[in-house]
Amino acid sequence: MSNFKPLNKKQIAWRAAQDIADGCVVNLGIGIPTFISDYVNPEIEVIYHTENGMLGMGPAPKRGEEDFYLQNASKELVTIVKGGSYFDSALSFTMMRGGHLDIVFLGAFQVSEEGDIANWSIGEKSMVPSVGGAMDLVVGCSDVRVLMQHCTKDNRSRLIKRCTYPLTAKKVVKKIYTDLAVIDVTPHGLLVKELVEGLSFGELQNLTEAKLILDNNCKILKAPAT
């Protein structure tokens, strides 16, 4: 096998941040997506929504400037930008369900070839499931993107033919960012747009249960050190 270095979690978030357009209203889900706001181009305006009740969420605070009332969906400290607001869950979920978000970034346990997502339970009775607002987010937004590590700790693919965990929703994921690749979910299948340097398409397919398609203009996936 060739020598390649997977991206770390913050590098995955950095890559996803590069695809956010000026003026978008964006929701950042629990986990890797919460890092995205630290890496968006400062020259563009992006309005961040968090399901626990904030619009206009800013990046992590500097040391000594923390406000413990300002937290994201992962209960991590954030800031609020000028003009931002916070509110109760009823209003937050109304925004989510009402089609007011341009992009939703989520973590996932599994994504299928058709864009099905499972991200709230792995079906084990010993683990407490965590539905949160994911089901509302994915049906209320037309552009759902997933950030996750390509494989589990025991080297099982998270990109599979059919989800085996309880579903969050069917056919909603549009784009996937992993530590190995950037992949579009298309009507024809999973289209690999970028690969980390040193990883061949064949090697990626061997690490992936789902069938992949190589884009004719596939690029090298590079990210700055974080």
N, C-alpha and C positions, 0 to 999 in steps of 0.2 A: 504494500500500500504506500502511496506517495505521502510526503510530509506536508501536512497542513495544520493550521492553528485555528480552531473554532473561535468565534467571537465570544466575548464575555457578555453578561446581561446588559451592561451599560452601553456596549458597542451595538448590540441589537437595537436598543432604544435610539441610539444616535442615528442608525440607518433609517429607521422608521420616521424619525423626525425630519429627514431630508425631503420627504414626500408630502409634507403639509404645505398647502398653498396659502397665500395671503388672504386673510379675512375669514378663515374657517372657524367654525365652532366645533370643538373637539372634546370628546370624553376620554379620560384616561382611566382604565380599569386597574384593578389590584395587581400587584406584582411588577413585572418588567415595564409595563406601559407607564407607570408612575414616573419613570426616569425621563420620559420623552421631553417634558417641558424644559429640562436643563440644556437641551441640545438644539432647539429650534432656532433658526436664523433670527437674530435679534432685530433685523431690519424689516421683518414682516409682522403683521398683527395677527395673533391667534388667540381666540377666546376659549379658555379651558373650563369645562364643566366637570364637576365631580358629583357622583350620585348622592353623597352624604350632605349635599346642599351648598354648593358654591359655584358661582359663575364669575370668571375673571381670576382663576387661580394662577398664582405665579410660581416661580421656581423655589427650591429649598432656601430657607433663610440663611443669612450669614451668621457666624458665631456671635452670640451676644444680642442678636436681633430677633430671636425666636418669639413667636406669639403662640402659646399652647392652645388657644382656641381655634387656630387655623390648621386644619389637618386634611389630608387627602383620603381617598377611599381605603388606603392601606394603613391609615392612622399615623402617617408620617407628617412631620411638620412642613408646611408650605407658606407661601406669602400670598397676598392678594394685591392685584394691580389697581391702579387708579381707575375708579369707575366700577370696580367689581362689587359683588354683593353676595350675601349668604342668606339662606332661607330654609324652610322645613322640607321634609322628605316628600310631602304631598306635591309641592310645587316642583321639586326636582324631578320626580317621576312623571309629572305632566309634561315637562320638557322632553324627557326621554321617549315617552310613548307618542308624543304629538308630532314627531318628525322634525324637530327643531335642531337636531345635531347633524353636522356635515360628515363627520368621521367618528367612529368608535374604535378604540384600540383595546383589545382584550388579551388576557392570557388564556391558555387552553391546555387540557389534558390530551385531547385528541381532535384532529380535524380530518374529515373524510375527503375522498376524491371529488365529491360533489359539493363540498363546502359546508357540510354538516359540522356542527361544533358541539363538543362535550367539555364543559369547563366548571361544573359545579359539584360533581361527585364521581368517585371511582367505584362506587357500588359496595364498598366494604362497610359492614355494620359497625365496626370499631371506630370508624371515622365519622365525624359530624359533617354532614353536607353543608355547603355554603352557596346558596342560590344567589343571594344579594340582588342586584338589579340587572344581572346579565340578560335574563330572558326579555326584560322590557327594553333594554338597550338594543339588542340584535334585531328585534322586530320593529323598532321605532326608527332605525337608521338604515339607509340604503347602502352605506359604505362601511362595512365591518372588516377590520383588519386584525390579525392575530400575531402576537409576539410570543415565541416560546423556544425552548431548546429542542433541537431536532429529534433527539432520542431521550429516553428515560435514563435514570442512573444505572439500570441493568441492561442498557443498550437496546431497548425496544423502541421501535419507530412510533412517533406521535402522529405521523401522517399515514393514515391507513385507508384500506378500501372502504370499510364500513365501521363506524364508531361502535365500540363494544361497551362504553360507559353510557350512563343515562344522558340523553341528548338535552342540550340547551335549546337548540333550534336546528331546522333543516335548511340547507342551501342558502345560507346567509353570508358566509365568509367570502370576501373578494380578493384578499391579499394576505400572504403569510411571510413573516420575517423570522428566520431561525438563526441559530449560531453558525449555520453552514450555507444558507442560501436565501434568496428572495424569490418567492413563487407566487404567480397569479393563478387564481381559480377561474378557469374559463369553461365554456360549454363543452369544450373538447377534452378537458382534463387539467391537470396541474402543470402549468408552464413555468419552467425554471428560467428566471430572468437574470440571476446573478449567482455566482459560486465563489466561495472563499478561495483565495489564492492557494494553488497546490492541490486542490481537490478536483478530481475528474468527475464528469457526469456519471460515468459507470459506477464509481465509488459511492456517489450520492445515492444512486438508485439501489445499490446493495444495502444501504443504511435505511432505506425507505420501503415500507410495505406497499404503499400506494404507487400506482404507475405514474411515472413522470414523463414530461415531454421537454426536450431541450429547445429553447428559443434560438432561432438562427442568429440573433444578435446578443447572445448571452455575454454578460460582462463579468469582470473580476470584482468580487465583493471585498472592498477595503474599508476599514474604519480606523480613525485615529486612536491612539492609546488613551485609555480612560482610567 
